[in-house]
């Protein structure tokens, strides 16, 4: 029933919106596809909905891929210095979402560019986006970078408290989705558990 409802909410462009009839939204489309990726990894998707899920995923990926291509083309159009840090949280989130679908990656200049940006400029990111980059790199075969550099950096910045336990506090905490402390805590735990489970 939930899958049927989700299929009805997908727009012709392949995107989703925050509410029925709302405008295309890149972030919420990536959130939904990340959720589908997580359910797929858990083997929790209904077998009888496989064809519908594949089609929904293909359309959503096409929408997300077009958005990342626009980002890259805008850098070219405005003559940005491509060697500098041009990585934003929405692009890291795109790479994170894509990392759940390794067999469904489009070989594109834009994808390669932002992947290499994440690989090069991870140290300049917030703790939340660092955790996403750790997962991206680990899932993409860059295990040494993820385990020997990014994960230790995240752990080094943890706050240890006798009452509150272990948590992370960024100076940039605020209103936006990538500044939410609960999102940050949950993602870091998820990424650390995934890597630990696979390295046993």
PASEBA-1860 file (N, C-alpha, C; in nm, 3 decimals):
! residues 200
1> XXXXXXXX> 0.084/-0.121/0.000/0.000/0.000/0.000/0.087/0.125/0.000 ~ 0.195/0.122/0.079/0.285/0.238/0.085/0.355/0.259/-0.049 ~ 0.395/0.148/-0.112/0.460/0.156/-0.243/0.364/0.213/-0.347 ~ 0.241/0.167/-0.347/0.142/0.220/-0.441/0.123/0.370/-0.423 ~ 0.118/0.413/-0.298/0.101/0.556/-0.269/0.221/0.636/-0.320 ~ 0.340/0.580/-0.299/0.462/0.647/-0.344/0.466/0.658/-0.496 ~ 0.427/0.552/-0.563/0.424/0.552/-0.710/0.329/0.659/-0.763 ~ 0.218/0.678/-0.694/0.121/0.779/-0.736/0.174/0.921/-0.716
9> XXXXXXXX> 0.266/0.936/-0.620/0.320/1.069/-0.590/0.437/1.108/-0.682 ~ 0.493/1.011/-0.754/0.603/1.043/-0.844/0.552/1.122/-0.963 ~ 0.622/1.227/-0.996/0.578/1.314/-1.105/0.634/1.265/-1.239 ~ 0.582/1.321/-1.345/0.623/1.278/-1.480/0.773/1.294/-1.503 ~ 0.830/1.397/-1.439/0.974/1.423/-1.455/1.060/1.321/-1.381 ~ 0.995/1.234/-1.301/1.069/1.136/-1.222/1.093/1.182/-1.080 ~ 1.058/1.306/-1.052/1.084/1.367/-0.922/0.970/1.341/-0.825 ~ 0.994/1.383/-0.701/0.891/1.387/-0.597/0.888/1.529/-0.542
17> XXXXXXXX> 0.780/1.562/-0.476/0.769/1.694/-0.413/0.741/1.673/-0.265 ~ 0.746/1.781/-0.188/0.722/1.772/-0.045/0.577/1.735/-0.015 ~ 0.487/1.772/-0.103/0.345/1.741/-0.084/0.282/1.723/-0.220 ~ 0.169/1.653/-0.225/0.102/1.623/-0.351/0.069/1.752/-0.425 ~ 0.108/1.759/-0.552/0.082/1.877/-0.633/0.187/1.985/-0.621 ~ 0.287/1.963/-0.534/0.394/2.062/-0.515/0.495/2.057/-0.628 ~ 0.589/2.151/-0.629/0.690/2.155/-0.735/0.794/2.043/-0.720 ~ 0.862/2.013/-0.830/0.970/1.915/-0.826/1.069/1.955/-0.716
25> XXXXXXXX> 1.114/1.858/-0.640/1.213/1.889/-0.537/1.328/1.789/-0.541 ~ 1.443/1.841/-0.565/1.563/1.760/-0.580/1.599/1.687/-0.450 ~ 1.597/1.760/-0.340/1.636/1.701/-0.212/1.543/1.588/-0.171 ~ 1.413/1.611/-0.175/1.319/1.507/-0.129/1.321/1.387/-0.223 ~ 1.350/1.410/-0.352/1.365/1.298/-0.446/1.484/1.212/-0.405 ~ 1.594/1.276/-0.370/1.713/1.204/-0.326/1.689/1.133/-0.193 ~ 1.613/1.195/-0.104/1.581/1.132/0.025/1.501/1.003/0.003 ~ 1.401/1.010/-0.083/1.318/0.892/-0.111/1.401/0.782/-0.175
33> XXXXXXXX> 1.487/0.817/-0.268/1.570/0.715/-0.332/1.673/0.656/-0.235 ~ 1.722/0.738/-0.143/1.812/0.687/-0.039/1.737/0.585/0.047 ~ 1.612/0.616/0.081/1.530/0.523/0.158/1.506/0.392/0.085 ~ 1.480/0.401/-0.047/1.463/0.281/-0.129/1.593/0.199/-0.129 ~ 1.706/0.269/-0.140/1.836/0.200/-0.138/1.860/0.127/-0.007 ~ 1.823/0.191/0.104/1.840/0.127/0.235/1.751/0.003/0.247 ~ 1.627/0.017/0.205/1.534/-0.098/0.210/1.582/-0.212/0.120 ~ 1.637/-0.176/0.005/1.691/-0.276/-0.088/1.804/-0.353/-0.022
41> XXXXXXXX> 1.896/-0.280/0.046/2.008/-0.344/0.114/1.963/-0.437/0.226 ~ 1.851/-0.403/0.288/1.797/-0.485/0.397/1.713/-0.603/0.345 ~ 1.691/-0.606/0.214/1.605/-0.709/0.156/1.460/-0.692/0.198 ~ 1.421/-0.566/0.220/1.288/-0.536/0.276/1.188/-0.485/0.173 ~ 1.226/-0.489/0.045/1.132/-0.445/-0.058/1.045/-0.562/-0.104 ~ 0.917/-0.538/-0.132/0.828/-0.647/-0.173/0.867/-0.704/-0.309 ~ 0.876/-0.835/-0.315/0.915/-0.901/-0.440/0.816/-0.874/-0.553 ~ 0.687/-0.865/-0.517/0.587/-0.845/-0.622/0.584/-0.701/-0.675
49> XXXXXXXX> 0.663/-0.614/-0.610/0.669/-0.475/-0.658/0.799/-0.442/-0.728 ~ 0.878/-0.545/-0.759/1.012/-0.525/-0.814/1.012/-0.442/-0.943 ~ 0.924/-0.473/-1.036/0.918/-0.401/-1.164/0.882/-0.255/-1.142 ~ 0.783/-0.229/-1.058/0.742/-0.092/-1.030/0.854/-0.013/-0.963 ~ 0.925/-0.077/-0.870/1.035/-0.011/-0.798/1.148/0.022/-0.895 ~ 1.180/-0.072/-0.983/1.287/-0.047/-1.080/1.254/0.071/-1.170 ~ 1.129/0.079/-1.215/1.088/0.188/-1.302/1.086/0.321/-1.226 ~ 1.037/0.320/-1.104/1.038/0.440/-1.021/1.180/0.488/-0.997
57> XXXXXXXX> 1.269/0.395/-0.969/1.410/0.428/-0.944/1.475/0.485/-1.069 ~ 1.450/0.423/-1.183/1.510/0.472/-1.307/1.469/0.615/-1.336 ~ 1.340/0.645/-1.321/1.291/0.780/-1.348/1.347/0.881/-1.249 ~ 1.353/0.843/-1.121/1.406/0.934/-1.019/1.555/0.959/-1.040 ~ 1.627/0.854/-1.079/1.770/0.868/-1.106/1.795/0.961/-1.225 ~ 1.712/0.948/-1.328/1.726/1.036/-1.444/1.708/1.182/-1.402 ~ 1.611/1.207/-1.314/1.587/1.343/-1.264/1.709/1.393/-1.184 ~ 1.759/1.308/-1.093/1.873/1.347/-1.010/2.000/1.365/-1.093
65> XXXXXXXX> 2.020/1.278/-1.192/2.137/1.290/-1.280/2.132/1.420/-1.360 ~ 2.013/1.457/-1.406/1.999/1.582/-1.482/2.032/1.702/-1.394 ~ 1.996/1.694/-1.265/2.024/1.804/-1.173/2.174/1.820/-1.150 ~ 2.245/1.709/-1.133/2.390/1.717/-1.110/2.461/1.763/-1.237 ~ 2.408/1.725/-1.352/2.464/1.773/-1.480/2.448/1.925/-1.491 ~ 2.333/1.977/-1.447/2.312/2.121/-1.449/2.411/2.193/-1.358 ~ 2.436/2.134/-1.241/2.534/2.193/-1.149/2.670/2.207/-1.217 ~ 2.711/2.099/-1.281/2.843/2.100/-1.347/2.844/2.197/-1.464
73> XXXXXXXX> 2.739/2.195/-1.544/2.732/2.285/-1.659/2.730/2.431/-1.617 ~ 2.670/2.460/-1.502/2.671/2.597/-1.450/2.812/2.642/-1.414 ~ 2.891/2.550/-1.359/3.031/2.583/-1.328/3.106/2.621/-1.456 ~ 3.081/2.544/-1.561/3.146/2.572/-1.690/3.096/2.705/-1.747 ~ 2.965/2.724/-1.741/2.904/2.844/-1.799/2.953/2.971/-1.730 ~ 2.968/2.965/-1.600/3.013/3.083/-1.524/3.164/3.087/-1.505 ~ 3.233/2.998/-1.578/3.380/2.995/-1.578/3.439/2.983/-1.437 ~ 3.381/2.895/-1.357/3.432/2.870/-1.222/3.566/2.798/-1.229
81> XXXXXXXX> 3.647/2.816/-1.127/3.774/2.745/-1.118/3.744/2.602/-1.074 ~ 3.754/2.507/-1.165/3.716/2.369/-1.137/3.812/2.298/-1.042 ~ 3.928/2.359/-1.016/4.024/2.297/-0.925/3.994/2.333/-0.779 ~ 3.907/2.432/-0.758/3.873/2.474/-0.621/3.755/2.392/-0.568 ~ 3.725/2.412/-0.441/3.615/2.339/-0.376/3.481/2.395/-0.423 ~ 3.413/2.319/-0.508/3.282/2.358/-0.560/3.174/2.261/-0.513 ~ 3.199/2.197/-0.399/3.112/2.091/-0.349/3.015/2.146/-0.244 ~ 2.886/2.120/-0.266/2.784/2.163/-0.169/2.718/2.039/-0.108
89> XXXXXXXX> 2.646/2.054/0.003/2.581/1.939/0.066/2.484/1.864/-0.028 ~ 2.415/1.934/-0.115/2.318/1.865/-0.203/2.390/1.773/-0.301 ~ 2.509/1.810/-0.342/2.587/1.725/-0.432/2.645/1.604/-0.360 ~ 2.688/1.626/-0.234/2.734/1.512/-0.153/2.618/1.416/-0.130 ~ 2.501/1.471/-0.103/2.380/1.390/-0.081/2.347/1.309/-0.206 ~ 2.365/1.370/-0.323/2.343/1.299/-0.450/2.438/1.178/-0.460 ~ 2.566/1.201/-0.433/2.664/1.093/-0.440/2.631/0.983/-0.338 ~ 2.586/1.024/-0.220/2.548/0.929/-0.115/2.430/0.845/-0.162
97> XXXXXXXX> 2.329/0.910/-0.217/2.212/0.838/-0.270/2.254/0.741/-0.380 ~ 2.341/0.787/-0.468/2.387/0.705/-0.580/2.465/0.583/-0.533 ~ 2.533/0.596/-0.417/2.617/0.486/-0.369/2.535/0.364/-0.327 ~ 2.404/0.380/-0.311/2.317/0.266/-0.280/2.282/0.185/-0.406 ~ 2.316/0.239/-0.522/2.279/0.173/-0.648/2.404/0.160/-0.736 ~ 2.501/0.080/-0.691/2.629/0.073/-0.764/2.618/0.022/-0.907 ~ 2.517/-0.060/-0.934/2.502/-0.112/-1.070/2.423/-0.021/-1.160 ~ 2.384/0.093/-1.109/2.296/0.182/-1.184/2.357/0.320/-1.202
105> XXXXXXXX> 2.491/0.327/-1.201/2.559/0.456/-1.212/2.579/0.493/-1.358 ~ 2.549/0.617/-1.390/2.577/0.667/-1.524/2.719/0.721/-1.526 ~ 2.797/0.678/-1.623/2.933/0.730/-1.636/2.922/0.870/-1.696 ~ 2.933/0.969/-1.614/2.922/1.106/-1.663/3.035/1.191/-1.609 ~ 3.067/1.296/-1.681/3.171/1.389/-1.638/3.130/1.454/-1.506 ~ 3.002/1.488/-1.493/2.953/1.554/-1.372/2.969/1.464/-1.250 ~ 2.929/1.337/-1.263/2.943/1.244/-1.152/3.090/1.231/-1.112 ~ 3.176/1.210/-1.210/3.319/1.193/-1.183/3.377/1.318/-1.118
113> XXXXXXXX> 3.334/1.435/-1.166/3.387/1.560/-1.112/3.351/1.574/-0.964 ~ 3.224/1.555/-0.929/3.183/1.574/-0.790/3.233/1.462/-0.700 ~ 3.251/1.342/-0.754/3.312/1.234/-0.676/3.455/1.272/-0.639 ~ 3.530/1.323/-0.737/3.668/1.364/-0.711/3.675/1.485/-0.620 ~ 3.575/1.574/-0.629/3.567/1.687/-0.537/3.552/1.636/-0.393 ~ 3.463/1.537/-0.374/3.442/1.481/-0.241/3.569/1.414/-0.190 ~ 3.637/1.346/-0.278/3.761/1.276/-0.244/3.871/1.375/-0.203 ~ 3.875/1.488/-0.269/3.979/1.588/-0.245/3.945/1.682/-0.130
121> XXXXXXXX> 3.819/1.723/-0.120/3.783/1.830/-0.026/3.700/1.782/0.093 ~ 3.702/1.653/0.124/3.623/1.602/0.236/3.658/1.671/0.367 ~ 3.785/1.707/0.384/3.830/1.766/0.511/3.765/1.901/0.539 ~ 3.716/1.969/0.434/3.655/2.100/0.449/3.504/2.092/0.475 ~ 3.451/1.973/0.483/3.307/1.955/0.499/3.267/1.947/0.646 ~ 3.138/1.960/0.671/3.085/1.944/0.806/3.093/1.796/0.845 ~ 3.073/1.768/0.972/3.077/1.630/1.019/2.973/1.544/0.947 ~ 2.855/1.601/0.924/2.746/1.529/0.858/2.786/1.490/0.716
129> XXXXXXXX> 2.837/1.587/0.639/2.875/1.555/0.502/3.000/1.468/0.497 ~ 3.088/1.480/0.596/3.203/1.389/0.604/3.156/1.244/0.618 ~ 3.053/1.223/0.700/3.001/1.088/0.720/2.944/1.032/0.590 ~ 2.872/1.117/0.514/2.822/1.072/0.384/2.938/1.038/0.292 ~ 3.041/1.122/0.292/3.157/1.097/0.205/3.229/0.969/0.246 ~ 3.237/0.941/0.376/3.299/0.816/0.422/3.225/0.696/0.362 ~ 3.092/0.701/0.364/3.013/0.591/0.306/3.032/0.583/0.155 ~ 3.031/0.698/0.089/3.050/0.703/-0.057/3.182/0.638/-0.095
137> XXXXXXXX> 3.290/0.679/-0.027/3.423/0.629/-0.059/3.435/0.480/-0.027 ~ 3.382/0.441/0.087/3.391/0.300/0.127/3.318/0.211/0.026 ~ 3.198/0.252/-0.013/3.119/0.173/-0.107/3.177/0.173/-0.248 ~ 3.259/0.274/-0.278/3.316/0.287/-0.412/3.455/0.227/-0.423 ~ 3.499/0.160/-0.318/3.630/0.095/-0.322/3.744/0.177/-0.268 ~ 3.716/0.299/-0.224/3.820/0.385/-0.165/3.823/0.361/-0.014 ~ 3.846/0.235/0.025/3.835/0.196/0.165/3.943/0.259/0.253 ~ 4.064/0.272/0.201/4.172/0.331/0.281/4.140/0.476/0.317
145> XXXXXXXX> 4.089/0.551/0.221/4.052/0.691/0.247/3.942/0.696/0.352 ~ 3.842/0.611/0.338/3.729/0.612/0.431/3.772/0.573/0.572 ~ 3.847/0.461/0.583/3.876/0.404/0.714/3.997/0.466/0.783 ~ 4.095/0.509/0.705/4.218/0.558/0.766/4.221/0.710/0.782 ~ 4.136/0.780/0.709/4.137/0.926/0.718/4.003/0.985/0.762 ~ 3.897/0.955/0.687/3.770/1.022/0.715/3.707/0.977/0.846 ~ 3.697/0.845/0.867/3.636/0.795/0.991/3.713/0.841/1.115 ~ 3.848/0.830/1.118/3.920/0.883/1.235/3.896/1.033/1.258
153> XXXXXXXX> 3.885/1.108/1.149/3.858/1.252/1.162/3.723/1.277/1.228 ~ 3.622/1.197/1.191/3.490/1.210/1.250/3.494/1.175/1.399 ~ 3.561/1.066/1.432/3.569/1.022/1.571/3.645/1.123/1.657 ~ 3.750/1.181/1.602/3.829/1.281/1.675/3.747/1.403/1.714 ~ 3.643/1.432/1.636/3.561/1.550/1.662/3.438/1.520/1.746 ~ 3.430/1.399/1.800/3.316/1.363/1.885/3.329/1.427/2.022 ~ 3.216/1.456/2.082/3.210/1.508/2.218/3.173/1.392/2.309 ~ 3.250/1.371/2.413/3.221/1.265/2.510/3.164/1.327/2.636
161> XXXXXXXX> 3.047/1.281/2.677/2.980/1.336/2.794/2.926/1.220/2.878 ~ 2.948/1.225/3.011/2.904/1.115/3.099/2.754/1.095/3.094 ~ 2.679/1.204/3.083/2.534/1.194/3.084/2.475/1.178/2.943 ~ 2.526/1.256/2.850/2.469/1.255/2.714/2.532/1.149/2.624 ~ 2.644/1.093/2.665/2.712/0.994/2.583/2.800/1.060/2.478 ~ 2.813/0.995/2.363/2.898/1.044/2.254/2.811/1.108/2.147 ~ 2.847/1.229/2.110/2.771/1.298/2.006/2.861/1.397/1.933 ~ 2.807/1.454/1.827/2.884/1.547/1.746/2.814/1.682/1.743
169> XXXXXXXX> 2.897/1.785/1.750/2.844/1.920/1.754/2.921/2.004/1.653 ~ 2.852/2.052/1.551/2.915/2.137/1.450/2.886/2.283/1.479 ~ 2.985/2.367/1.449/2.965/2.511/1.467/2.855/2.562/1.375 ~ 2.832/2.490/1.263/2.733/2.536/1.165/2.593/2.484/1.188 ~ 2.564/2.431/1.307/2.430/2.378/1.333/2.325/2.487/1.315 ~ 2.216/2.452/1.249/2.114/2.553/1.222/1.990/2.496/1.158 ~ 1.935/2.571/1.067/1.803/2.546/1.011/1.801/2.439/0.902 ~ 1.907/2.431/0.822/1.904/2.347/0.702/1.917/2.198/0.734
177> XXXXXXXX> 1.869/2.115/0.639/1.868/1.971/0.659/2.006/1.915/0.692 ~ 2.111/1.971/0.634/2.246/1.920/0.657/2.307/1.975/0.787 ~ 2.228/2.052/0.863/2.274/2.104/0.992/2.197/2.043/1.109 ~ 2.105/1.951/1.080/2.020/1.894/1.184/2.100/1.796/1.271 ~ 2.106/1.819/1.403/2.187/1.732/1.489/2.138/1.587/1.494 ~ 2.007/1.565/1.487/1.955/1.428/1.488/1.992/1.354/1.361 ~ 1.979/1.423/1.248/2.021/1.363/1.119/2.169/1.326/1.125 ~ 2.248/1.418/1.177/2.393/1.397/1.184/2.425/1.275/1.270
185> XXXXXXXX> 2.367/1.268/1.389/2.393/1.158/1.482/2.352/1.024/1.420 ~ 2.232/1.021/1.364/2.180/0.896/1.305/2.267/0.849/1.189 ~ 2.308/0.943/1.103/2.389/0.906/0.986/2.526/0.854/1.028 ~ 2.589/0.920/1.125/2.721/0.875/1.169/2.713/0.735/1.227 ~ 2.612/0.708/1.309/2.594/0.574/1.365/2.573/0.472/1.254 ~ 2.489/0.507/1.157/2.461/0.417/1.044/2.588/0.384/0.966 ~ 2.666/0.486/0.933/2.788/0.467/0.854/2.891/0.384/0.932 ~ 2.909/0.417/1.061/3.007/0.344/1.143/2.966/0.196/1.155
193> XXXXXXXX> 2.836/0.171/1.175/2.789/0.033/1.185/2.808/-0.044/1.056 ~ 2.781/0.022/0.942/2.798/-0.043/0.813/2.943/-0.085/0.790 ~ 3.034/0.008/0.816/3.177/-0.021/0.793/3.225/-0.128/0.890 ~ 3.186/-0.116/1.017/3.229/-0.214/1.118/3.179/-0.354/1.083 ~ 3.054/-0.364/1.038/2.996/-0.495/1.003/3.068/-0.560/0.886 ~ 3.109/-0.478/0.788/3.174/-0.533/0.669/3.322/-0.563/0.693 ~ 3.380/-0.502/0.797/3.522/-0.522/0.823/3.548/-0.632/0.926 ~ 3.441/-0.696/0.976/3.458/-0.805/1.074/3.530/-0.924/1.011
END
